[in-house]
Amino acid sequence: MSAGTEMAGRVLVVDDEPDIVALLAYHLDRAGYRVSSASTGAEAVETALRDRPSLVVLDLMLPGLSGFEVLERLRASERTRDVAVLMLTARKEEPDRIRGLSLGADDYLTKPFSPQELVLRVGAILRRIGNVPSTTADVLTIGPVTIDRGAHAVRVNDEKIELTATEYRLLLTLGERRGSVQDRAQLLETVWDAAPDIQTRTVDMHVQRLRAKLGTAGALIETVRGFGYRMSAPRSKSGEA
């Protein structure tokens, strides 16, 4: 691995909850990133200045320096002003999100979050700023359907299909779990971040719309009566997850 590639894949996770750090480190490591961590704001600044990661996953509620203060210091230093920052916060209030983005954060996620979504967002941010090239590992091919995880783009028989963000997450979830039946509760929890006990026909309506947009490829999404949905197709060598 070259020094440039190594640097591009370095992610600093900043959170004072060990369980969250361990969870993110596990998923980011599996995705091929080198991961370091910090549990306080001061440690985060010190580590970022020393290691110059390509991206910082930054919790806002930290002991000592807050996430906002860490972000300000990163942007104020010539050494770290270009480091990408993904905010991770339990705060859902709009003013907090606006403040973080105005200070220079590249994106944000609110807790609770999907680790898989966070990994996808990390990759998307790094590709957007030009630090990580797209690879075949980012492309999931299922029959005539191609899902580019990095670009959040879907093609059917090489023709681009316009999907909403929710439709894209639904397709990606079914695609990554192809061959396995996903019940509505699982899909609500993964795609909509909803509690599994919520009773709704939201999943059915979105599956119906997704099938329509995929055209003939919509038949790949099978209804398993009494259970839920399953995406069925032979795995492509280039699309192995």
C-alpha positions in Angstrom: 0.0 0.0 0.0 1.4 3.4 -1.0 1.7 6.2 1.5 -0.9 8.2 -0.4 -3.4 5.3 -0.4 -2.8 4.7 3.3 -3.4 8.4 4.1 -6.6 8.5 2.1 -8.0 5.6 4.1 -7.3 7.0 7.6 -10.3 7.8 9.7 -10.3 9.2 13.2 -13.3 8.3 15.4 -14.0 10.7 18.2 -16.5 9.7 20.8 -16.5 9.2 24.6 -18.7 6.1 24.4 -16.4 3.0 24.1 -19.1 0.8 22.6 -19.7 3.3 19.8 -16.0 3.6 19.1 -15.7 -0.2 18.9 -18.7 -0.5 16.7 -17.5 2.1 14.2 -13.9 0.9 14.3 -15.1 -2.6 13.4 -17.2 -1.5 10.4 -14.7 1.0 9.1 -11.9 -1.5 9.4 -13.9 -4.1 7.4 -14.4 -1.4 4.8 -10.7 -1.1 4.4 -10.0 2.1 6.4 -7.2 2.6 9.0 -8.9 3.7 12.2 -7.7 5.6 15.2 -9.8 7.0 18.0 -10.0 9.7 20.7 -12.4 10.0 23.6 -12.0 13.7 24.5 -11.9 16.9 22.5 -8.3 17.7 23.4 -7.2 14.2 22.5 -9.1 14.6 19.2 -7.3 17.8 18.3 -3.9 16.4 19.3 -4.4 13.2 17.3 -5.7 15.0 14.2 -2.7 17.4 14.2 -0.3 14.5 14.6 -1.8 12.0 12.1 -3.7 14.2 9.7 -6.5 11.8 8.9 -8.5 12.1 5.8 -11.8 12.2 7.8 -12.9 12.7 11.4 -16.1 11.1 12.7 -16.8 13.7 15.4 -19.3 13.4 18.3 -20.5 16.8 19.4 -21.0 15.9 23.1 -17.5 15.4 24.4 -15.8 16.0 27.8 -13.6 19.0 27.9 -13.7 20.6 24.4 -17.0 20.2 22.7 -17.3 18.8 19.2 -18.0 22.3 18.0 -14.8 23.6 19.6 -12.8 20.7 18.1 -14.2 21.5 14.7 -13.3 25.2 15.0 -9.7 24.3 16.0 -9.4 21.8 13.1 -10.5 24.4 10.6 -8.3 27.1 12.2 -5.1 25.0 11.7 -3.4 25.0 8.3 -2.4 21.3 9.0 -6.0 20.1 9.4 -8.2 22.7 7.7 -8.9 20.4 4.8 -9.6 17.3 6.8 -13.2 16.1 6.2 -15.5 16.0 9.2 -18.7 13.9 9.7 -20.6 15.0 12.8 -22.1 12.4 14.9 -24.6 13.7 17.4 -27.7 12.9 19.5 -28.9 16.4 18.9 -31.6 16.6 16.3 -32.3 20.3 16.6 -31.8 22.2 13.4 -29.7 25.0 15.0 -27.1 22.5 16.1 -26.9 21.0 12.6 -26.7 24.4 11.0 -24.0 25.5 13.4 -21.9 22.4 12.7 -22.2 22.8 8.9 -21.5 26.5 9.1 -18.3 25.7 11.0 -17.2 23.5 8.1 -18.5 20.0 8.8 -19.0 18.0 5.6 -22.0 15.9 6.8 -23.8 14.8 9.9 -25.6 11.7 11.3 -27.9 11.7 14.4 -27.9 8.9 16.9 -29.1 6.2 16.8 -27.5 5.5 13.4 -26.8 2.7 11.0 -23.1 1.7 11.0 -23.5 0.7 7.3 -24.9 4.1 6.4 -22.0 5.8 8.2 -19.5 3.8 6.3 -21.2 4.7 3.0 -21.2 8.4 3.9 -17.6 8.3 4.8 -16.8 6.8 1.4 -19.0 9.3 -0.4 -17.4 12.3 1.4 -13.9 11.1 0.7 -14.6 10.5 -3.0 -16.3 13.9 -3.2 -13.2 15.7 -2.0 -11.0 13.5 -4.1 -9.2 11.5 -1.4 -10.4 8.0 -2.3 -10.8 6.7 -5.8 -13.9 4.6 -6.6 -13.2 0.9 -6.8 -15.1 -2.2 -8.0 -15.8 -2.9 -4.3 -18.1 0.2 -4.3 -20.2 -1.3 -7.2 -22.9 -3.9 -6.5 -24.1 -5.7 -9.5 -27.3 -7.8 -9.3 -28.4 -9.1 -12.7 -29.1 -6.1 -14.9 -29.1 -3.7 -11.8 -25.9 -1.9 -10.9 -25.6 0.1 -7.7 -22.7 2.5 -7.3 -22.4 3.0 -3.6 -20.0 5.9 -3.8 -22.0 7.9 -6.3 -25.4 6.8 -4.9 -26.3 5.9 -8.5 -28.4 3.1 -9.9 -28.5 1.8 -13.4 -30.6 -0.9 -15.1 -29.0 -2.3 -18.3 -26.7 0.7 -18.2 -29.5 3.2 -18.1 -29.5 5.5 -15.1 -32.6 5.3 -12.8 -33.7 8.2 -10.7 -34.5 7.1 -7.2 -35.3 9.0 -4.0 -32.9 8.7 -1.1 -35.3 6.3 0.6 -35.8 4.2 -2.5 -32.0 4.0 -2.9 -31.5 2.9 0.7 -34.3 0.3 0.3 -32.7 -1.1 -2.9 -29.2 -1.1 -1.4 -30.4 -2.9 1.7 -32.2 -5.6 -0.3 -29.3 -5.9 -2.7 -26.6 -6.2 0.0 -28.8 -8.9 1.7 -29.8 -10.6 -1.5 -31.1 -14.1 -1.1 -32.3 -13.4 2.4 -35.9 -12.6 3.3 -36.2 -9.2 5.0 -39.4 -8.7 7.0 -41.1 -5.3 7.2 -39.8 -4.6 10.7 -36.2 -5.2 9.6 -36.6 -2.9 6.7 -38.3 -0.2 8.7 -35.4 -0.4 11.2 -32.7 -0.3 8.6 -34.1 2.1 5.9 -36.3 4.4 8.0 -34.6 4.1 11.4 -38.0 3.3 12.7 -38.8 1.1 15.8 -39.7 -2.4 14.6 -43.1 -2.3 16.4 -44.4 0.5 14.2 -47.3 -0.7 12.1 -47.2 0.8 8.6 -47.7 0.0 4.9 -44.8 2.4 4.1 -42.5 -0.5 3.1 -45.1 -2.0 0.7 -45.7 1.3 -1.0 -42.0 2.0 -1.4 -41.4 -1.5 -2.8 -44.2 -1.0 -5.3 -42.7 2.3 -6.5 -39.2 0.9 -6.6 -40.3 -2.0 -8.7 -42.0 0.3 -11.1 -38.9 2.5 -11.5 -36.7 -0.6 -12.1 -39.0 -1.8 -14.9 -38.5 -5.4 -15.8 -35.7 -5.6 -13.2 -38.3 -4.9 -10.6 -39.2 -8.6 -10.7 -35.9 -9.3 -8.9 -37.6 -8.0 -5.7 -39.7 -11.0 -4.7 -42.7 -10.9 -2.2 -42.4 -13.7 0.3 -46.0 -14.1 1.5 -46.4 -13.8 5.3 -42.8 -12.6 5.8 -41.6 -9.7 3.7 -39.3 -9.2 0.7 -36.2 -10.7 -0.9 -34.0 -9.7 -3.7 -32.9 -12.7 -5.8 -30.3 -12.8 -8.5 -27.0 -14.6 -9.1 -24.0 -12.9 -7.6 -21.7 -11.1 -10.0 -17.9 -11.5 -9.5 -17.5 -7.7 -9.9 -20.4 -7.1 -7.5 -19.4 -9.2 -4.5 -19.8 -7.2 -1.3 
